[in-house]
Amino acid sequence: MTTEVTGVTVEELATLMKQAAGVTVDPRELERRADTPFSEFGLDSLGLLGIVGELENRNGRALPTDAERCTCPRAFLALVNGSLTTGA
């Protein structure tokens, strides 16, 4: 049985922000302000690290170390989704 790995959506990122860091953000706002620093949404580096850890556990593979250093949603989603879809 093969598990297909899919990318992380803006909606999933918003949910992970709530679960991992207690930061509530409307997915539409997150998408509209995709280049806004995570800090302006109230997400700090520890919260982002929690999101990275959750995604690694969920997908059974490590994400690039740069994932926890991404400063905005657009960069984070691009890096994570690129890694998940290519398996790199």
PDB file of N, CA, C and O in Angstrom:
ATOM      1  N   MET A   1       0.847  -1.189   0.000  1.00  0.00           N
ATOM      2  CA  MET A   1       0.000   0.000   0.000  1.00  0.00           C
ATOM      3  C   MET A   1       0.883   1.240   0.000  1.00  0.00           C
ATOM      4  O   MET A   1       1.787   1.367   0.827  1.00  0.00           O
ATOM      5  N   THR A   2       0.624   2.136  -0.913  1.00  0.00           N
ATOM      6  CA  THR A   2       1.408   3.351  -1.037  1.00  0.00           C
ATOM      7  C   THR A   2       0.592   4.527  -0.538  1.00  0.00           C
ATOM      8  O   THR A   2      -0.591   4.657  -0.854  1.00  0.00           O
ATOM      9  N   THR A   3       1.230   5.380   0.243  1.00  0.00           N
ATOM     10  CA  THR A   3       0.576   6.585   0.725  1.00  0.00           C
ATOM     11  C   THR A   3       1.005   7.740  -0.154  1.00  0.00           C
ATOM     12  O   THR A   3       2.197   8.008  -0.305  1.00  0.00           O
ATOM     13  N   GLU A   4       0.046   8.411  -0.725  1.00  0.00           N
ATOM     14  CA  GLU A   4       0.358   9.557  -1.573  1.00  0.00           C
ATOM     15  C   GLU A   4       0.577  10.781  -0.702  1.00  0.00           C
ATOM     16  O   GLU A   4      -0.240  11.092   0.165  1.00  0.00           O
ATOM     17  N   VAL A   5       1.667  11.463  -0.933  1.00  0.00           N
ATOM     18  CA  VAL A   5       1.977  12.678  -0.184  1.00  0.00           C
ATOM     19  C   VAL A   5       1.464  13.863  -0.985  1.00  0.00           C
ATOM     20  O   VAL A   5       1.793  14.033  -2.158  1.00  0.00           O
ATOM     21  N   THR A   6       0.668  14.660  -0.340  1.00  0.00           N
ATOM     22  CA  THR A   6       0.134  15.848  -0.997  1.00  0.00           C
ATOM     23  C   THR A   6       0.695  17.089  -0.321  1.00  0.00           C
ATOM     24  O   THR A   6       1.238  17.020   0.781  1.00  0.00           O
ATOM     25  N   GLY A   7       0.559  18.205  -0.986  1.00  0.00           N
ATOM     26  CA  GLY A   7       1.067  19.452  -0.443  1.00  0.00           C
ATOM     27  C   GLY A   7       0.203  19.993   0.676  1.00  0.00           C
ATOM     28  O   GLY A   7      -0.924  19.548   0.891  1.00  0.00           O
ATOM     29  N   VAL A   8       0.753  20.959   1.380  1.00  0.00           N
ATOM     30  CA  VAL A   8       0.077  21.627   2.476  1.00  0.00           C
ATOM     31  C   VAL A   8      -0.662  22.832   1.906  1.00  0.00           C
ATOM     32  O   VAL A   8      -0.071  23.642   1.193  1.00  0.00           O
ATOM     33  N   THR A   9      -1.936  22.952   2.214  1.00  0.00           N
ATOM     34  CA  THR A   9      -2.739  24.076   1.749  1.00  0.00           C
ATOM     35  C   THR A   9      -2.668  25.226   2.758  1.00  0.00           C
ATOM     36  O   THR A   9      -2.186  25.058   3.878  1.00  0.00           O
ATOM     37  N   VAL A  10      -3.142  26.362   2.351  1.00  0.00           N
ATOM     38  CA  VAL A  10      -3.219  27.516   3.246  1.00  0.00           C
ATOM     39  C   VAL A  10      -4.144  27.184   4.420  1.00  0.00           C
ATOM     40  O   VAL A  10      -3.875  27.568   5.558  1.00  0.00           O
ATOM     41  N   GLU A  11      -5.221  26.477   4.136  1.00  0.00           N
ATOM     42  CA  GLU A  11      -6.161  26.094   5.202  1.00  0.00           C
ATOM     43  C   GLU A  11      -5.479  25.190   6.222  1.00  0.00           C
ATOM     44  O   GLU A  11      -5.665  25.352   7.427  1.00  0.00           O
ATOM     45  N   GLU A  12      -4.690  24.238   5.735  1.00  0.00           N
ATOM     46  CA  GLU A  12      -3.962  23.348   6.644  1.00  0.00           C
ATOM     47  C   GLU A  12      -2.930  24.120   7.459  1.00  0.00           C
ATOM     48  O   GLU A  12      -2.748  23.848   8.646  1.00  0.00           O
ATOM     49  N   LEU A  13      -2.258  25.073   6.837  1.00  0.00           N
ATOM     50  CA  LEU A  13      -1.285  25.884   7.554  1.00  0.00           C
ATOM     51  C   LEU A  13      -1.971  26.671   8.663  1.00  0.00           C
ATOM     52  O   LEU A  13      -1.447  26.755   9.774  1.00  0.00           O
ATOM     53  N   ALA A  14      -3.125  27.244   8.382  1.00  0.00           N
ATOM     54  CA  ALA A  14      -3.865  27.983   9.405  1.00  0.00           C
ATOM     55  C   ALA A  14      -4.245  27.062  10.563  1.00  0.00           C
ATOM     56  O   ALA A  14      -4.153  27.457  11.725  1.00  0.00           O
ATOM     57  N   THR A  15      -4.667  25.847  10.253  1.00  0.00           N
ATOM     58  CA  THR A  15      -5.016  24.876  11.291  1.00  0.00           C
ATOM     59  C   THR A  15      -3.791  24.504  12.110  1.00  0.00           C
ATOM     60  O   THR A  15      -3.865  24.422  13.336  1.00  0.00           O
ATOM     61  N   LEU A  16      -2.677  24.280  11.452  1.00  0.00           N
ATOM     62  CA  LEU A  16      -1.436  23.948  12.157  1.00  0.00           C
ATOM     63  C   LEU A  16      -0.964  25.103  13.034  1.00  0.00           C
ATOM     64  O   LEU A  16      -0.430  24.879  14.121  1.00  0.00           O
ATOM     65  N   MET A  17      -1.154  26.321  12.577  1.00  0.00           N
ATOM     66  CA  MET A  17      -0.782  27.474  13.391  1.00  0.00           C
ATOM     67  C   MET A  17      -1.595  27.491  14.682  1.00  0.00           C
ATOM     68  O   MET A  17      -1.070  27.824  15.744  1.00  0.00           O
ATOM     69  N   LYS A  18      -2.855  27.137  14.594  1.00  0.00           N
ATOM     70  CA  LYS A  18      -3.716  27.080  15.776  1.00  0.00           C
ATOM     71  C   LYS A  18      -3.298  25.936  16.694  1.00  0.00           C
ATOM     72  O   LYS A  18      -3.183  26.120  17.905  1.00  0.00           O
ATOM     73  N   GLN A  19      -3.070  24.753  16.117  1.00  0.00           N
ATOM     74  CA  GLN A  19      -2.725  23.574  16.912  1.00  0.00           C
ATOM     75  C   GLN A  19      -1.340  23.678  17.549  1.00  0.00           C
ATOM     76  O   GLN A  19      -1.173  23.362  18.727  1.00  0.00           O
ATOM     77  N   ALA A  20      -0.361  24.112  16.786  1.00  0.00           N
ATOM     78  CA  ALA A  20       1.023  24.105  17.260  1.00  0.00           C
ATOM     79  C   ALA A  20       1.395  25.325  18.090  1.00  0.00           C
ATOM     80  O   ALA A  20       2.273  25.252  18.950  1.00  0.00           O
ATOM     81  N   ALA A  21       0.730  26.441  17.835  1.00  0.00           N
ATOM     82  CA  ALA A  21       1.152  27.675  18.500  1.00  0.00           C
ATOM     83  C   ALA A  21       0.017  28.472  19.123  1.00  0.00           C
ATOM     84  O   ALA A  21       0.255  29.508  19.744  1.00  0.00           O
ATOM     85  N   GLY A  22      -1.207  28.002  18.965  1.00  0.00           N
ATOM     86  CA  GLY A  22      -2.339  28.729  19.536  1.00  0.00           C
ATOM     87  C   GLY A  22      -2.643  30.031  18.824  1.00  0.00           C
ATOM     88  O   GLY A  22      -3.283  30.917  19.390  1.00  0.00           O
ATOM     89  N   VAL A  23      -2.188  30.152  17.589  1.00  0.00           N
ATOM     90  CA  VAL A  23      -2.401  31.366  16.800  1.00  0.00           C
ATOM     91  C   VAL A  23      -3.571  31.136  15.854  1.00  0.00           C
ATOM     92  O   VAL A  23      -3.518  30.259  14.992  1.00  0.00           O
ATOM     93  N   THR A  24      -4.620  31.921  16.018  1.00  0.00           N
ATOM     94  CA  THR A  24      -5.788  31.801  15.162  1.00  0.00           C
ATOM     95  C   THR A  24      -5.700  32.833  14.045  1.00  0.00           C
ATOM     96  O   THR A  24      -5.574  34.033  14.288  1.00  0.00           O
ATOM     97  N   VAL A  25      -5.769  32.334  12.825  1.00  0.00           N
ATOM     98  CA  VAL A  25      -5.743  33.216  11.658  1.00  0.00           C
ATOM     99  C   VAL A  25      -6.700  32.650  10.612  1.00  0.00           C
ATOM    100  O   VAL A  25      -6.733  31.442  10.375  1.00  0.00           O
ATOM    101  N   ASP A  26      -7.461  33.517  10.004  1.00  0.00           N
ATOM    102  CA  ASP A  26      -8.374  33.120   8.948  1.00  0.00           C
ATOM    103  C   ASP A  26      -7.549  32.714   7.727  1.00  0.00           C
ATOM    104  O   ASP A  26      -6.685  33.475   7.291  1.00  0.00           O
ATOM    105  N   PRO A  27      -7.802  31.527   7.170  1.00  0.00           N
ATOM    106  CA  PRO A  27      -7.040  31.094   5.998  1.00  0.00           C
ATOM    107  C   PRO A  27      -7.084  32.087   4.841  1.00  0.00           C
ATOM    108  O   PRO A  27      -6.107  32.229   4.105  1.00  0.00           O
ATOM    109  N   ARG A  28      -8.215  32.776   4.680  1.00  0.00           N
ATOM    110  CA  ARG A  28      -8.309  33.765   3.588  1.00  0.00           C
ATOM    111  C   ARG A  28      -7.366  34.932   3.838  1.00  0.00           C
ATOM    112  O   ARG A  28      -6.766  35.462   2.903  1.00  0.00           O
ATOM    113  N   GLU A  29      -7.236  35.331   5.097  1.00  0.00           N
ATOM    114  CA  GLU A  29      -6.307  36.406   5.461  1.00  0.00           C
ATOM    115  C   GLU A  29      -4.865  35.942   5.251  1.00  0.00           C
ATOM    116  O   GLU A  29      -4.028  36.698   4.755  1.00  0.00           O
ATOM    117  N   LEU A  30      -4.585  34.705   5.629  1.00  0.00           N
ATOM    118  CA  LEU A  30      -3.254  34.138   5.444  1.00  0.00           C
ATOM    119  C   LEU A  30      -2.893  34.102   3.964  1.00  0.00           C
ATOM    120  O   LEU A  30      -1.763  34.416   3.589  1.00  0.00           O
ATOM    121  N   GLU A  31      -3.838  33.726   3.138  1.00  0.00           N
ATOM    122  CA  GLU A  31      -3.591  33.684   1.693  1.00  0.00           C
ATOM    123  C   GLU A  31      -3.432  35.083   1.107  1.00  0.00           C
ATOM    124  O   GLU A  31      -2.562  35.317   0.268  1.00  0.00           O
ATOM    125  N   ARG A  32      -4.268  36.001   1.551  1.00  0.00           N
ATOM    126  CA  ARG A  32      -4.224  37.379   1.039  1.00  0.00           C
ATOM    127  C   ARG A  32      -2.917  38.075   1.438  1.00  0.00           C
ATOM    128  O   ARG A  32      -2.398  38.911   0.699  1.00  0.00           O
ATOM    129  N   ARG A  33      -2.399  37.721   2.603  1.00  0.00           N
ATOM    130  CA  ARG A  33      -1.181  38.355   3.115  1.00  0.00           C
ATOM    131  C   ARG A  33      -0.024  37.357   3.149  1.00  0.00           C
ATOM    132  O   ARG A  33       0.737  37.316   4.115  1.00  0.00           O
ATOM    133  N   ALA A  34       0.104  36.564   2.102  1.00  0.00           N
ATOM    134  CA  ALA A  34       1.068  35.463   2.059  1.00  0.00           C
ATOM    135  C   ALA A  34       2.524  35.904   2.179  1.00  0.00           C
ATOM    136  O   ALA A  34       3.381  35.097   2.541  1.00  0.00           O
ATOM    137  N   ASP A  35       2.815  37.158   1.886  1.00  0.00           N
ATOM    138  CA  ASP A  35       4.191  37.650   1.987  1.00  0.00           C
ATOM    139  C   ASP A  35       4.443  38.399   3.302  1.00  0.00           C
ATOM    140  O   ASP A  35       5.527  38.944   3.511  1.00  0.00           O
ATOM    141  N   THR A  36       3.457  38.421   4.168  1.00  0.00           N
ATOM    142  CA  THR A  36       3.566  39.076   5.465  1.00  0.00           C
ATOM    143  C   THR A  36       4.358  38.176   6.417  1.00  0.00           C
ATOM    144  O   THR A  36       4.122  36.968   6.459  1.00  0.00           O
ATOM    145  N   PRO A  37       5.280  38.739   7.169  1.00  0.00           N
ATOM    146  CA  PRO A  37       6.046  37.910   8.112  1.00  0.00           C
ATOM    147  C   PRO A  37       5.140  37.167   9.097  1.00  0.00           C
ATOM    148  O   PRO A  37       4.126  37.700   9.548  1.00  0.00           O
ATOM    149  N   PHE A  38       5.518  35.937   9.419  1.00  0.00           N
ATOM    150  CA  PHE A  38       4.757  35.149  10.385  1.00  0.00           C
ATOM    151  C   PHE A  38       4.581  35.911  11.696  1.00  0.00           C
ATOM    152  O   PHE A  38       3.547  35.786  12.353  1.00  0.00           O
ATOM    153  N   SER A  39       5.581  36.697  12.074  1.00  0.00           N
ATOM    154  CA  SER A  39       5.517  37.424  13.338  1.00  0.00           C
ATOM    155  C   SER A  39       4.317  38.368  13.392  1.00  0.00           C
ATOM    156  O   SER A  39       3.774  38.615  14.469  1.00  0.00           O
ATOM    157  N   GLU A  40       3.903  38.894  12.247  1.00  0.00           N
ATOM    158  CA  GLU A  40       2.746  39.788  12.233  1.00  0.00           C
ATOM    159  C   GLU A  40       1.431  39.041  12.447  1.00  0.00           C
ATOM    160  O   GLU A  40       0.412  39.649  12.773  1.00  0.00           O
ATOM    161  N   PHE A  41       1.458  37.727  12.263  1.00  0.00           N
ATOM    162  CA  PHE A  41       0.289  36.902  12.564  1.00  0.00           C
ATOM    163  C   PHE A  41       0.344  36.397  14.010  1.00  0.00           C
ATOM    164  O   PHE A  41      -0.605  35.781  14.495  1.00  0.00           O
ATOM    165  N   GLY A  42       1.461  36.665  14.691  1.00  0.00           N
ATOM    166  CA  GLY A  42       1.633  36.217  16.064  1.00  0.00           C
ATOM    167  C   GLY A  42       2.353  34.890  16.198  1.00  0.00           C
ATOM    168  O   GLY A  42       2.383  34.310  17.284  1.00  0.00           O
ATOM    169  N   LEU A  43       2.936  34.396  15.106  1.00  0.00           N
ATOM    170  CA  LEU A  43       3.650  33.121  15.128  1.00  0.00           C
ATOM    171  C   LEU A  43       5.140  33.379  15.284  1.00  0.00           C
ATOM    172  O   LEU A  43       5.749  34.076  14.473  1.00  0.00           O
ATOM    173  N   ASP A  44       5.724  32.807  16.339  1.00  0.00           N
ATOM    174  CA  ASP A  44       7.159  32.968  16.548  1.00  0.00           C
ATOM    175  C   ASP A  44       7.913  31.740  16.039  1.00  0.00           C
ATOM    176  O   ASP A  44       7.315  30.809  15.500  1.00  0.00           O
ATOM    177  N   SER A  45       9.232  31.755  16.218  1.00  0.00           N
ATOM    178  CA  SER A  45      10.061  30.676  15.681  1.00  0.00           C
ATOM    179  C   SER A  45       9.751  29.329  16.335  1.00  0.00           C
ATOM    180  O   SER A  45       9.830  28.294  15.672  1.00  0.00           O
ATOM    181  N   LEU A  46       9.406  29.324  17.607  1.00  0.00           N
ATOM    182  CA  LEU A  46       9.054  28.059  18.271  1.00  0.00           C
ATOM    183  C   LEU A  46       7.751  27.500  17.715  1.00  0.00           C
ATOM    184  O   LEU A  46       7.613  26.288  17.551  1.00  0.00           O
ATOM    185  N   GLY A  47       6.809  28.369  17.428  1.00  0.00           N
ATOM    186  CA  GLY A  47       5.556  27.927  16.817  1.00  0.00           C
ATOM    187  C   GLY A  47       5.791  27.328  15.444  1.00  0.00           C
ATOM    188  O   GLY A  47       5.200  26.307  15.093  1.00  0.00           O
ATOM    189  N   LEU A  48       6.649  27.962  14.675  1.00  0.00           N
ATOM    190  CA  LEU A  48       6.969  27.445  13.337  1.00  0.00           C
ATOM    191  C   LEU A  48       7.694  26.106  13.447  1.00  0.00           C
ATOM    192  O   LEU A  48       7.459  25.201  12.646  1.00  0.00           O
ATOM    193  N   LEU A  49       8.563  25.985  14.428  1.00  0.00           N
ATOM    194  CA  LEU A  49       9.252  24.718  14.659  1.00  0.00           C
ATOM    195  C   LEU A  49       8.247  23.614  14.994  1.00  0.00           C
ATOM    196  O   LEU A  49       8.400  22.474  14.555  1.00  0.00           O
ATOM    197  N   GLY A  50       7.228  23.956  15.767  1.00  0.00           N
ATOM    198  CA  GLY A  50       6.169  22.991  16.081  1.00  0.00           C
ATOM    199  C   GLY A  50       5.411  22.549  14.838  1.00  0.00           C
ATOM    200  O   GLY A  50       5.054  21.379  14.703  1.00  0.00           O
ATOM    201  N   ILE A  51       5.169  23.478  13.941  1.00  0.00           N
ATOM    202  CA  ILE A  51       4.482  23.158  12.680  1.00  0.00           C
ATOM    203  C   ILE A  51       5.359  22.235  11.839  1.00  0.00           C
ATOM    204  O   ILE A  51       4.869  21.260  11.270  1.00  0.00           O
ATOM    205  N   VAL A  52       6.640  22.538  11.760  1.00  0.00           N
ATOM    206  CA  VAL A  52       7.567  21.697  10.999  1.00  0.00           C
ATOM    207  C   VAL A  52       7.571  20.287  11.587  1.00  0.00           C
ATOM    208  O   VAL A  52       7.499  19.306  10.848  1.00  0.00           O
ATOM    209  N   GLY A  53       7.654  20.185  12.901  1.00  0.00           N
ATOM    210  CA  GLY A  53       7.653  18.880  13.557  1.00  0.00           C
ATOM    211  C   GLY A  53       6.387  18.094  13.271  1.00  0.00           C
ATOM    212  O   GLY A  53       6.445  16.892  13.012  1.00  0.00           O
ATOM    213  N   GLU A  54       5.253  18.758  13.317  1.00  0.00           N
ATOM    214  CA  GLU A  54       3.973  18.097  13.033  1.00  0.00           C
ATOM    215  C   GLU A  54       3.935  17.586  11.595  1.00  0.00           C
ATOM    216  O   GLU A  54       3.497  16.462  11.346  1.00  0.00           O
ATOM    217  N   LEU A  55       4.385  18.393  10.663  1.00  0.00           N
ATOM    218  CA  LEU A  55       4.405  17.971   9.259  1.00  0.00           C
ATOM    219  C   LEU A  55       5.371  16.810   9.035  1.00  0.00           C
ATOM    220  O   LEU A  55       5.090  15.908   8.246  1.00  0.00           O
ATOM    221  N   GLU A  56       6.494  16.833   9.722  1.00  0.00           N
ATOM    222  CA  GLU A  56       7.441  15.725   9.604  1.00  0.00           C
ATOM    223  C   GLU A  56       6.836  14.432  10.142  1.00  0.00           C
ATOM    224  O   GLU A  56       6.966  13.373   9.527  1.00  0.00           O
ATOM    225  N   ASN A  57       6.182  14.525  11.283  1.00  0.00           N
ATOM    226  CA  ASN A  57       5.525  13.338  11.850  1.00  0.00           C
ATOM    227  C   ASN A  57       4.417  12.832  10.943  1.00  0.00           C
ATOM    228  O   ASN A  57       4.286  11.628  10.723  1.00  0.00           O
ATOM    229  N   ARG A  58       3.633  13.739  10.424  1.00  0.00           N
ATOM    230  CA  ARG A  58       2.497  13.384   9.581  1.00  0.00           C
ATOM    231  C   ARG A  58       2.931  12.708   8.284  1.00  0.00           C
ATOM    232  O   ARG A  58       2.270  11.789   7.801  1.00  0.00           O
ATOM    233  N   ASN A  59       4.042  13.170   7.730  1.00  0.00           N
ATOM    234  CA  ASN A  59       4.489  12.670   6.426  1.00  0.00           C
ATOM    235  C   ASN A  59       5.608  11.640   6.516  1.00  0.00           C
ATOM    236  O   ASN A  59       6.012  11.074   5.501  1.00  0.00           O
ATOM    237  N   GLY A  60       6.110  11.394   7.721  1.00  0.00           N
ATOM    238  CA  GLY A  60       7.124  10.379   7.898  1.00  0.00           C
ATOM    239  C   GLY A  60       8.462  10.687   7.247  1.00  0.00           C
ATOM    240  O   GLY A  60       9.206   9.777   6.881  1.00  0.00           O
ATOM    241  N   ARG A  61       8.762  11.948   7.105  1.00  0.00           N
ATOM    242  CA  ARG A  61      10.053  12.347   6.526  1.00  0.00           C
ATOM    243  C   ARG A  61      10.442  13.727   7.037  1.00  0.00           C
ATOM    244  O   ARG A  61       9.600  14.545   7.406  1.00  0.00           O
ATOM    245  N   ALA A  62      11.735  13.949   7.042  1.00  0.00           N
ATOM    246  CA  ALA A  62      12.257  15.241   7.487  1.00  0.00           C
ATOM    247  C   ALA A  62      12.040  16.289   6.409  1.00  0.00           C
ATOM    248  O   ALA A  62      12.114  16.004   5.214  1.00  0.00           O
ATOM    249  N   LEU A  63      11.774  17.487   6.851  1.00  0.00           N
ATOM    250  CA  LEU A  63      11.684  18.627   5.930  1.00  0.00           C
ATOM    251  C   LEU A  63      13.041  19.313   5.880  1.00  0.00           C
ATOM    252  O   LEU A  63      13.862  19.124   6.778  1.00  0.00           O
ATOM    253  N   PRO A  64      13.285  20.100   4.855  1.00  0.00           N
ATOM    254  CA  PRO A  64      14.560  20.824   4.789  1.00  0.00           C
ATOM    255  C   PRO A  64      14.736  21.706   6.033  1.00  0.00           C
ATOM    256  O   PRO A  64      13.763  22.244   6.561  1.00  0.00           O
ATOM    257  N   THR A  65      15.972  21.847   6.489  1.00  0.00           N
ATOM    258  CA  THR A  65      16.220  22.670   7.676  1.00  0.00           C
ATOM    259  C   THR A  65      15.817  24.124   7.459  1.00  0.00           C
ATOM    260  O   THR A  65      15.556  24.847   8.421  1.00  0.00           O
ATOM    261  N   ASP A  66      15.766  24.549   6.220  1.00  0.00           N
ATOM    262  CA  ASP A  66      15.351  25.919   5.922  1.00  0.00           C
ATOM    263  C   ASP A  66      13.880  26.161   6.248  1.00  0.00           C
ATOM    264  O   ASP A  66      13.470  27.314   6.387  1.00  0.00           O
ATOM    265  N   ALA A  67      13.082  25.114   6.373  1.00  0.00           N
ATOM    266  CA  ALA A  67      11.642  25.276   6.620  1.00  0.00           C
ATOM    267  C   ALA A  67      11.381  26.053   7.891  1.00  0.00           C
ATOM    268  O   ALA A  67      10.476  26.887   7.933  1.00  0.00           O
ATOM    269  N   GLU A  68      12.155  25.794   8.924  1.00  0.00           N
ATOM    270  CA  GLU A  68      11.924  26.484  10.189  1.00  0.00           C
ATOM    271  C   GLU A  68      12.464  27.912  10.187  1.00  0.00           C
ATOM    272  O   GLU A  68      12.258  28.659  11.143  1.00  0.00           O
ATOM    273  N   ARG A  69      13.149  28.284   9.122  1.00  0.00           N
ATOM    274  CA  ARG A  69      13.668  29.650   9.012  1.00  0.00           C
ATOM    275  C   ARG A  69      12.861  30.519   8.048  1.00  0.00           C
ATOM    276  O   ARG A  69      13.169  31.698   7.868  1.00  0.00           O
ATOM    277  N   CYS A  70      11.841  29.947   7.434  1.00  0.00           N
ATOM    278  CA  CYS A  70      11.002  30.733   6.522  1.00  0.00           C
ATOM    279  C   CYS A  70      10.330  31.841   7.311  1.00  0.00           C
ATOM    280  O   CYS A  70       9.915  31.642   8.453  1.00  0.00           O
ATOM    281  N   THR A  71      10.226  32.997   6.700  1.00  0.00           N
ATOM    282  CA  THR A  71       9.678  34.139   7.423  1.00  0.00           C
ATOM    283  C   THR A  71       8.233  34.460   7.076  1.00  0.00           C
ATOM    284  O   THR A  71       7.585  35.232   7.783  1.00  0.00           O
ATOM    285  N   CYS A  72       7.716  33.874   5.989  1.00  0.00           N
ATOM    286  CA  CYS A  72       6.345  34.195   5.599  1.00  0.00           C
ATOM    287  C   CYS A  72       5.639  32.949   5.056  1.00  0.00           C
ATOM    288  O   CYS A  72       6.298  31.994   4.646  1.00  0.00           O
ATOM    289  N   PRO A  73       4.320  32.955   5.051  1.00  0.00           N
ATOM    290  CA  PRO A  73       3.567  31.793   4.580  1.00  0.00           C
ATOM    291  C   PRO A  73       3.917  31.348   3.163  1.00  0.00           C
ATOM    292  O   PRO A  73       4.051  30.150   2.914  1.00  0.00           O
ATOM    293  N   ARG A  74       4.065  32.282   2.235  1.00  0.00           N
ATOM    294  CA  ARG A  74       4.348  31.916   0.845  1.00  0.00           C
ATOM    295  C   ARG A  74       5.655  31.130   0.737  1.00  0.00           C
ATOM    296  O   ARG A  74       5.700  30.090   0.081  1.00  0.00           O
ATOM    297  N   ALA A  75       6.710  31.621   1.374  1.00  0.00           N
ATOM    298  CA  ALA A  75       8.008  30.941   1.325  1.00  0.00           C
ATOM    299  C   ALA A  75       7.930  29.579   2.004  1.00  0.00           C
ATOM    300  O   ALA A  75       8.491  28.603   1.507  1.00  0.00           O
ATOM    301  N   PHE A  76       7.240  29.511   3.132  1.00  0.00           N
ATOM    302  CA  PHE A  76       7.115  28.253   3.857  1.00  0.00           C
ATOM    303  C   PHE A  76       6.383  27.210   3.028  1.00  0.00           C
ATOM    304  O   PHE A  76       6.852  26.080   2.890  1.00  0.00           O
ATOM    305  N   LEU A  77       5.240  27.582   2.480  1.00  0.00           N
ATOM    306  CA  LEU A  77       4.459  26.636   1.691  1.00  0.00           C
ATOM    307  C   LEU A  77       5.211  26.195   0.436  1.00  0.00           C
ATOM    308  O   LEU A  77       5.146  25.025   0.061  1.00  0.00           O
ATOM    309  N   ALA A  78       5.916  27.107  -0.211  1.00  0.00           N
ATOM    310  CA  ALA A  78       6.675  26.753  -1.410  1.00  0.00           C
ATOM    311  C   ALA A  78       7.774  25.747  -1.073  1.00  0.00           C
ATOM    312  O   ALA A  78       7.954  24.759  -1.785  1.00  0.00           O
ATOM    313  N   LEU A  79       8.497  25.993  -0.007  1.00  0.00           N
ATOM    314  CA  LEU A  79       9.592  25.106   0.380  1.00  0.00           C
ATOM    315  C   LEU A  79       9.059  23.739   0.818  1.00  0.00           C
ATOM    316  O   LEU A  79       9.544  22.702   0.367  1.00  0.00           O
ATOM    317  N   VAL A  80       8.066  23.749   1.695  1.00  0.00           N
ATOM    318  CA  VAL A  80       7.517  22.503   2.215  1.00  0.00           C
ATOM    319  C   VAL A  80       6.861  21.682   1.106  1.00  0.00           C
ATOM    320  O   VAL A  80       7.104  20.481   0.996  1.00  0.00           O
ATOM    321  N   ASN A  81       6.045  22.316   0.298  1.00  0.00           N
ATOM    322  CA  ASN A  81       5.356  21.586  -0.766  1.00  0.00           C
ATOM    323  C   ASN A  81       6.329  21.071  -1.819  1.00  0.00           C
ATOM    324  O   ASN A  81       6.145  19.977  -2.354  1.00  0.00           O
ATOM    325  N   GLY A  82       7.351  21.845  -2.113  1.00  0.00           N
ATOM    326  CA  GLY A  82       8.378  21.383  -3.048  1.00  0.00           C
ATOM    327  C   GLY A  82       9.085  20.155  -2.504  1.00  0.00           C
ATOM    328  O   GLY A  82       9.365  19.210  -3.242  1.00  0.00           O
ATOM    329  N   SER A  83       9.368  20.172  -1.230  1.00  0.00           N
ATOM    330  CA  SER A  83      10.055  19.042  -0.581  1.00  0.00           C
ATOM    331  C   SER A  83       9.158  17.809  -0.517  1.00  0.00           C
ATOM    332  O   SER A  83       9.615  16.695  -0.776  1.00  0.00           O
ATOM    333  N   LEU A  84       7.898  18.000  -0.178  1.00  0.00           N
ATOM    334  CA  LEU A  84       6.994  16.870  -0.042  1.00  0.00           C
ATOM    335  C   LEU A  84       6.695  16.215  -1.386  1.00  0.00           C
ATOM    336  O   LEU A  84       6.602  14.990  -1.471  1.00  0.00           O
ATOM    337  N   THR A  85       6.546  17.013  -2.427  1.00  0.00           N
ATOM    338  CA  THR A  85       6.186  16.446  -3.710  1.00  0.00           C
ATOM    339  C   THR A  85       7.365  15.814  -4.434  1.00  0.00           C
ATOM    340  O   THR A  85       7.185  14.901  -5.239  1.00  0.00           O
ATOM    341  N   THR A  86       8.577  16.298  -4.152  1.00  0.00           N
ATOM    342  CA  THR A  86       9.748  15.713  -4.806  1.00  0.00           C
ATOM    343  C   THR A  86      10.418  14.643  -3.956  1.00  0.00           C
ATOM    344  O   THR A  86      11.249  13.872  -4.437  1.00  0.00           O
ATOM    345  N   GLY A  87      10.038  14.614  -2.682  1.00  0.00           N
ATOM    346  CA  GLY A  87      10.645  13.647  -1.780  1.00  0.00           C
ATOM    347  C   GLY A  87      12.036  14.028  -1.335  1.00  0.00           C
ATOM    348  O   GLY A  87      12.749  13.220  -0.740  1.00  0.00           O
ATOM    349  N   ALA A  88      12.429  15.268  -1.623  1.00  0.00           N
ATOM    350  CA  ALA A  88      13.773  15.715  -1.250  1.00  0.00           C
ATOM    351  C   ALA A  88      13.828  16.198   0.177  1.00  0.00           C
ATOM    352  O   ALA A  88      14.887  16.609   0.650  1.00  0.00           O
TER     353      ALA A  88
END
